[in-house]
Amino acid sequence: MRGHTPTSTRAQKPGRAQMFGNGGTTSLKRRRRNEDPMREFDGLPAELRTWLSKAVLPWRPRSVLNRFSRELIRTGCSEAALAELDRIERRLVARDVHQLWGADHPYIKTDQRL
């Protein structure tokens, strides 16, 4: 093709946001997995399935369960554990927003407590 320069995701510098299919643009590391994410999702407690279905980022069910379990042990309260998942996600999204769109993005201006 004339004038077309193919780009490779491998050629990009580490830490740069990349677009991967329907996973969106994020600075999160991508890895190939041998697990069945739908089976893992189906095995989650109902409150975690609900949280994960509304999540902004492409979380792995196992990651959500591990973090939720850790917070549930620490706090003894499922609402507090879910609030911690929300806080973690806001922090990760804010980092991506800053990298992708800059410090003037409304998300960064409205949530300074991340």
N, C-alpha and C positions, 0 to 999 in steps of 0.2 A: 504494500500500500504506500502510496506516495505521501510524504510529509508526516507519516505516522511513526512515532518513536515508541516502541513497546516499553512499558515500565514493569519492573519486577519488584515485588514486595521485599525480596531478599536484598535488593540494592539500597533500600531505604536505611537510614541511620537508626540505631536503636533508640527507643523512646519516642519516635514519631508516631502519631496516630495513623492508623491504616483502616481501610474499609474491607470487611470480610463478609461477603454474602449478606444474609439477613441479620448478622450479628451487630451491624451498625459500625460506626466509627468510634473507636475507643483506644485508650493507651494500655488497656489490660492485655496481658500476655495470652496468646492463643496456643492451644495444644491439642493434638489429636488424642482422642479418648477411645477406649475399647468398651466402655460401659454403655448401658442402654438408658439414656437420660429420661425417657418417658416412664420406664419401670421404676427408676429412682424417684421421679416426681410422684408417681402413684403411691409409693410407699411412705411419703411424708405425712405427718399429721395434717388435719384439715386446715388449721390456722396457718401453717407454713405453706401449704398449697395456695391458699388465698393470697398470702403475702407475696409469694413468688410470681403468681399470675399478674400481679400489679406492679412488679419491680420494673425499674427503668433499665437496669443493666442485665446482660445475659448471664445470670448466676447459674452455677451448677447446683442441682438439688443437694448433693452431698456437702458442698461448701456451706450452704444455708443451714442444713441440719447440724453440722459440726459447730458452727458459730452460735446458733440458737441454743444448742444443748449446753455449750460452755456458759453462755449468759444466763440460762435457766438455773444452772447449778450455782452460779455466782449470786444471782438476785433472788431466786426462789419464786419468781413471778414471770409468767409468760408474756404479759403486757410489757414489762420492762425489757425482756429479751427481744421482743419485736421492735420496741423503740430503739434498741441498740442496733438492730439490723437497719432500721431507717437511717440512723445517724451515720453508720458506715457507708451506706449507699449514697447519701447526700455528699459526704466527703469525697468519695470516688468520682461522682458526677461533677462536683465542683472542680476537681483537678482536671478532668477531661474538658470541661467547659473552658477553663482558663487556657489550656493548651490549644484547643481548637478554635475558639472564638475570641479569646483575649479577655482582659480584666474589665472591659466595659459591658460584658454580657449581663443582662438583667438578673440571671440566676445568681451570679456572684454578688451583685449589689444587694440583693434581698436577703441573703443568708450568710451573714458575716461570722456566725458562731461555729462554723465547721472546723 
